Amino acid sequence: MKLRNLFLILFTSLLATTLSTPAYALDIVTTLPWLGDIAGRIAPDANITVLARGTEDPHHISPTPALMAKVTQADLYIENGMSLELWSERLLDGAGNAKIRPGAVGYVRASDGVPRLEVPAVLTRANGDLHPDGNPHVWLDPLNGAVAADNIAAGLGRVDPVNAAAYTQRARDFRAQIDQALFGSDLVGFMGGASLEKLARSGRLREFLQSKGLESRLGGWLGRVPVGKKVVFYHQSWAYLVDRFGLTQVGTIEDRPGVSPSASHKDQLSAAMKVAGCTTIGVTSYYSDRIAKALAAETGATVYTIPGDVGGVPEATDYFKLFDTLVDGVIK
Amino acid sequence: MSDLSWMLAPVAVCLITVAALSWFGLHVLQRGVIFVDLALAQMAALGATFAVFLGHDPDEPLTLLLSLLFTMLGAIAFASLRQFEKRVPQEAIIGISYAVSAALGVLLIELASDPHGAEKVQHLMVGNIVWVQWGEVATAAAVVAVVGVVHAVFRERFLSISMDAAGATARGVRVGAWDLLFYMTFGAVLTSIVSIVGVLLVFSFLIIPSVVGRLFAKSIGGRLAISYGLGILASVLGVSVSYEHSTGPIIVAILGLALVTALSVVSVRQAASPVRQFGKIVGTGGLVLAVLWGFAQVPVAAHAHEHAQADDVAAPAATTDADPLSQLASAVAMVRKGDPAGLSALAALTQVDAPFIRMEAHDRLTVLAGDEAVAYDPMKGPDTGAWAVWAAAPTPGWQDRAAGLVDP
């Protein structure tokens, strides 16, 4: 009887330790490359699998059976959400992994808590592939990357509670790095990242710095972008970049998302570009630049092939390099 | 829109396309190889994908060359497989070539180390004639001109093998060689046109005018004349009415409407009782329109997009601790109201890491303290507690001096 109790205690304590501290490295699956990059910073020892490539349109991905197997075994599944990965629901159904279903502990929607842009007031399908939850390309604002890092750290803390504090600390470090890269380390040291983020989120950053005579101390990515830089993009996916960097978007080549532009739209856009003096056209690497080149020939603008995500062009190797490439290649 | 210059390049491309494809359409219909253009276009795309797979850019001349080479390989395959025509229909071989080259294209894109350009290759098949450039028009015109000369010189030979291959063989014509030349020239024309106008428009320009031509004329010249006429009409009409819409699909719709009209005219003319046949056609058309109109009257559901999952609802914004700048603003507001808690809040802000915040708090406390201001340099480092001591027993009259505070 006593021996049995001893075994029972031994067994339950063994079970408890294996449950609380995974002896193996965590298996993380993320839908998009930027999520994989940030997850790797928060959980450096985890095995990370990324389903989409930066050179692919994130709306349309068909994962191979090998990737499907990774989803079946995953401890944590991280997606962007907001109806971007239309293929994700079918994928999770097929994988049959109860740990990572939406609402389960191993599921993270990285865009939770991000202030949303372009949320439609009325839902109709008349405007092409409109997103009911707003524009889903949230990662093109570096501050949203920091929010995603918090969400990922929270998810990691749920599936691996022993290391929760370490995940939270790494997310905090990541936010500090983002602040320094965005505003410049001099200004962050002087004013503090939290205050700068608050000002940037409320759209009053440049106005505030001007009133305090601190304009010249703005460094980082923001310091390199001229105020109101005029750009034309191919697809309506750059709202968050436009918002954060105070760009003036003269128009998009696709007048409605996913619909081939008509002759009237072409004329209006080329006229608007000439009036505004816009000389920059950015085309995400997975779209054809044929139409952009025709427009450039008409207006004298330059066409830039730009990464839509980490890995979209060879130079954009991680989340920070993504913005280095965007800032130095297009909007500088 | 008074300026019609935007129409010039698209119409020019259409006319080049019509000039080449009406002639080829005549042969393709006669030979019964209706879908050969789709198969050859798919092979051109496969060639471009292969170039990208090797690491080249979609715009490079080498890519175009490989595209042409793959089309030529397709041409050789079609020409040499004609000997099996009795046992295996040509259309079967064409369909197989289409499917296999499309599948190989998908696999090559997957295997490519840099799939960046491969995505663009898929756009080869789409095309949009509104955005055509004069350089592209010139290239297509040059290819069509060269092919046109070859076909003008040897038109009798080409016609004889398309109309009656067995007879031509009997007369000693080398059918295999001429077939090869036919498919090669056809492939060259397709490679130069498909990426501009898209596969949908190529197929329609190839087949529809030729079918209408066959309905009304027996002679080759008559058929060609009708083909050209319809092609030119549809191009000019289609481009000019499409200003606000997608040009390619409108031209295809016009061609389709022309075919339906032509079929109706022929069936009325052939019928024993033309009036009854006319009534039948009008009646059927009217019935279809009435049914469609009926469906259009069904009210649309008010909410088109249903959220099945409750967790789809936007989560509240992550609440972060108030930032120092906001704390400063609320401290100033408290001080203005005469709340001494605002003083200790300001004093606490002289102990944060950010010099800017310390400076802003120190400046305001200095105003409030008047003569008893603490001598402290906020740029050197956090205050060691001197301001906190002052805030616990503030200099009398701070409430009056609070009016002089500026908003942060």
Interface residues (C-beta under 8 A of the other chain):
Chain A: R53 T55 E56 D57 T64 P102 G103 R109 D112 G113 V114 P115 R116 L123 T124 R125 P132 D133 V147 D150 N151 G189 F190 M191 G192 A194 S195 E197 K198 L199 L214 V259 S260 P261 S262 A263 S264 K266 D267 S285 Y286 Y287 S288 D289 R290 I291 K293 A294 L295 A297 V313 P314
Chain B: M1 W6 M7 P10 E110 D114 P115 H116 E119 K120 H123 V126 N128 V130 W131 V132 Q133 S242 Y243 E244 H245 S246 T247 H303 A304 H305 H307 Q309 D311 D312 A314 A315 P316 A317 A318 T320 D321 D323 P324 L325 S326 V352 D353 A354 P355 F356 I357
